[in-house]
Structures are given as C-alpha cells and as structure tokens.
Amino acid sequence: MVVTTTPSVEGRKIESYLGVVAGEAIVGANIFKDLFAGIRDIVGGRSAAYENELRKAREIALQELADNAKALGANAVVGVDLDYEVIGSGGSMLMVSASGTAVKVSA
C-alpha cells in the first residue's frame, strides 16, 4: 500500500478514486508518571518518552488509514494529512489522526 502526502503517485496513473479514509489513535499521558520518568529523558528540551509515544500513535493512525483504504479495494492513499490534538481535561491525552483519499493506481 502506497501512502503519500502528495496528490499523486509518481509514475503511476490514478485509475479511480474510492473515497476519503481516516485513521485515529489516542494515547494517554499519565502526567505524574511521565514527569518523573521523563526527567532523565529531557535533554535540550526533548523527551524521548513523549517522542516514542507520538511515533507509536502516528504508526497506529497510518496503519488504520491503510487498512480502511484496503477494505475499499485501494492500493494507495494520496493527499495524506496528519493532525495532532491534545484532548481530555488537563491535556491528559493525545490524538493523532490521519486522513487521505483512497485510490486505485496502475501497476
């Protein structure tokens, strides 16, 4: 499955548009646990713990997007957009959403 942020797949013709597809992932952030565990991770303003959680959430959202496209008979998703939102009281959860257009491209 080709998943791309571009509006087309280089060297391949879009044969049909199958619809908009999306995938979401929500991860919780236990503020106290993360605060103490993250103290040793923070170097130069970066936290490896949070970066790993973001990476996992993004991978889950993109996999769900690809699975939904495959269910429509697509072999590619074009125009993919990733969004990140903090949700929940006190910003205790992070949502990553991916959306794009499922298409059938030539071989």
NORTA-V240503 format. One record per pair of residues at least 24 apart in sequence whose ideal C-beta (glycine too) atoms are under 10 Angstrom apart, sorted by the first residue. I is the first residue (numbers start at 1). GAP is how many residues later the second one is. D is the distance in whole Angstrom. If there is no record, write none. Layout:
i={I	I}
gap={GAP	GAP}
d={D	D}
This chain:
i={1	1	1	1	1	1	1	1	1	1	1	1	2	2	2	2	2	2	2	2	2	3	3	3	3	3	3	3	3	3	3	3	4	4	4	4	4	4	5	5	5	5	5	5	5	6	6	6	7	7	7	8	8	8	8	8	9	9	9	9	9	9	9	11	11	12	12	12	12	12	12	13	13	13	13	14	14	14	14	14	14	14	15	15	15	15	15	15	16	16	16	16	16	16	17	17	17	17	17	17	18	18	18	18	18	18	18	18	18	18	18	18	19	19	19	19	19	19	19	20	20	20	20	20	20	20	20	20	21	21	21	21	21	21	21	21	21	21	21	21	21	21	21	21	21	21	22	22	22	22	22	22	22	22	22	22	23	23	23	23	23	23	23	23	23	23	23	23	23	23	23	23	23	23	23	24	24	24	24	24	24	24	24	24	24	24	24	25	25	25	25	25	25	25	25	25	25	25	25	25	25	25	25	26	26	26	26	26	26	26	26	26	26	26	27	27	27	27	27	27	27	27	27	28	28	28	28	28	29	29	29	29	29	29	29	29	30	31	31	31	50	53	53	54	54	54	55	56	57	57	57	57	57	58	58	58	58	58	59	59	60	60	61	61	61	61	61	62	62	62	63	64	64	65	65	65	65	65	66	66	66	68	68	68	68	69	69	69	69	69	70	71	72	72	72	73	73	74	74	74	74	74	74	75	75	75	75	75	75	76	76	76	76	76	76	77	77	77	78	78	78	79}
gap={61	62	64	65	66	68	69	73	74	75	76	101	64	67	72	73	74	75	76	101	103	59	60	62	63	66	73	74	75	77	95	97	72	73	74	75	76	96	72	73	74	75	76	77	95	72	73	74	71	72	94	68	70	71	95	97	66	67	68	69	94	96	97	94	95	63	64	91	93	94	95	91	92	93	94	62	64	87	89	90	91	92	60	88	89	90	91	92	57	58	86	87	88	89	57	61	84	85	86	87	51	53	54	55	56	57	58	59	83	84	85	86	49	50	53	55	82	83	84	48	49	52	57	59	79	80	81	82	43	44	45	46	47	48	49	50	51	53	56	59	77	78	79	80	81	82	39	42	43	46	47	59	75	76	77	78	35	37	38	39	40	41	42	43	44	45	46	54	57	59	73	74	75	76	77	33	36	37	40	41	59	61	71	72	73	74	75	28	29	31	32	33	34	35	36	37	38	39	69	70	71	72	73	31	34	35	59	61	62	67	68	69	70	71	26	27	29	30	33	66	67	68	69	25	60	64	65	66	24	57	59	61	62	63	64	65	62	59	60	61	44	41	43	30	40	42	41	40	27	37	38	39	40	24	26	38	39	40	37	39	36	38	34	35	36	37	38	34	36	38	35	33	34	32	33	34	35	37	32	34	36	30	31	32	34	31	32	33	34	35	32	31	30	31	32	29	31	26	27	28	29	30	31	27	28	29	30	31	32	24	25	26	27	28	29	24	25	26	24	25	27	24}
d={10	10	9	5	9	7	6	8	6	7	7	10	9	10	9	7	4	7	8	9	7	6	9	7	6	8	7	5	9	6	8	7	7	7	6	8	6	8	10	8	7	5	7	8	8	7	7	9	6	5	9	9	6	9	9	8	9	5	10	7	8	5	9	9	9	9	8	10	4	5	8	10	7	5	10	8	7	9	5	7	6	8	9	8	5	6	6	10	9	9	9	7	5	9	9	9	6	8	6	8	7	10	4	6	5	10	10	9	8	4	6	7	9	9	6	9	7	6	9	10	10	10	10	9	6	7	6	7	9	6	8	9	4	5	9	9	7	8	6	9	9	7	6	7	5	10	8	8	6	7	10	10	6	7	4	8	10	7	4	6	7	3	4	8	7	6	9	10	10	10	9	7	5	8	9	9	8	6	7	9	9	10	6	7	5	8	9	10	10	8	4	7	8	4	4	9	9	7	9	7	5	8	9	8	9	9	9	7	9	6	7	5	8	9	5	8	7	5	9	7	5	8	8	9	8	6	5	8	7	9	9	9	8	6	7	6	8	7	9	7	9	7	10	7	7	7	10	9	8	6	8	4	10	7	8	5	10	8	9	10	8	9	9	5	6	4	9	9	5	9	9	10	8	9	5	7	6	9	9	10	9	10	10	10	7	8	9	4	8	10	8	9	5	9	9	8	7	10	9	4	6	6	9	9	8	6	6	9	9	9	9	8	5	7	5	7	6	7	9	6	8	9}
